[in-house]
Structures are given as structure tokens and as C-alpha cells.
């Protein structure tokens, strides 16, 4: 948020269960999720991707091989994955590309 807050209007939440409600109540251009891949995250991404107003999703997390299968499934619903520690400039470039595609 600190890095992107001066360039974009940013909404944050630490409650993964609230993300779907937030995404449905406000118009968003992009969703960045910082969470380990699991079934609930996959379902959330699938719902958002299949909704009337889908938004691009970026996922960040610390990679371990135990998430390989779940990540493979998630790639059907998200635009990018960045493994921690990631380079903020790379994330910023991806965000810029995604937002240009939406314009």
C-alpha cells in the first residue's frame, strides 16, 4: 500500500472472507492478493474471474513446492504471480500493463 498509495486509490483488507464482498460493492480495476494458495483462495479467484465484472488478479506469496498443484489451478483465474521477495518495480510494470489493457 505504501508503494502504490501515491499512484492509485488503494483499498486494503486483512480478511480474505471480506474480499468478495468488497469487490462486489466497489468498482475495482485490479485486485492484489497476498496469500498462500489454498482452496478458499482458488474459489474466490474463480468467482471474481467468472463474475459480471471480472478484474485482473495478481497473487503474491512465499513459494514452496507444497503449493505447486494449487498454483497450477489458480493460473486459470489470475494474471500474474510474484514470489516473495519480489521486485516492486516488476509488480509495478505488470500493474501498468494490466491497467492499460483495461483502458
Buried (B, 14 or more C-beta within 10 A) or exposed (E): EEEBEEEEEEEEEEEBEEBBEBBEEEEBEBBBBBEBBEEEBBEBBBBBBEEEEBBBBBBBBEBEEEBEEBBEEBEEBBBBBBEEEEEEEEBEEBBEEBEEEEE
